[in-house]
Amino acid sequence: MLAFATIGGLSAIPTIALIRWRRAGRANPDFAPPEGAVLRVRGFIFWELVLVPVVLICAAAMARSGAF
């Protein structure tokens, strides 16, 4: 459950950034997000993807053990 909650928390930063970038792109068609911000968002997404298998493994283990 902790890994699932962590993924949810990590997804907030990229989601907010993408919404801001989309609004800025609508207002200014020549808009490009700063390279540092893109790298930061990519880092958050990377860690989300790292945790997805952890969630799947934990879910399978919980199903096998009859925890729920």
Secondary structure by P-SEA (a helix, b strand, c coil): caaaaaaaaaaaaaaaaaaaaaaaaaacccccccaaaaaaaaaaaaaaaaaaaaaaaaaaaaaaaccc
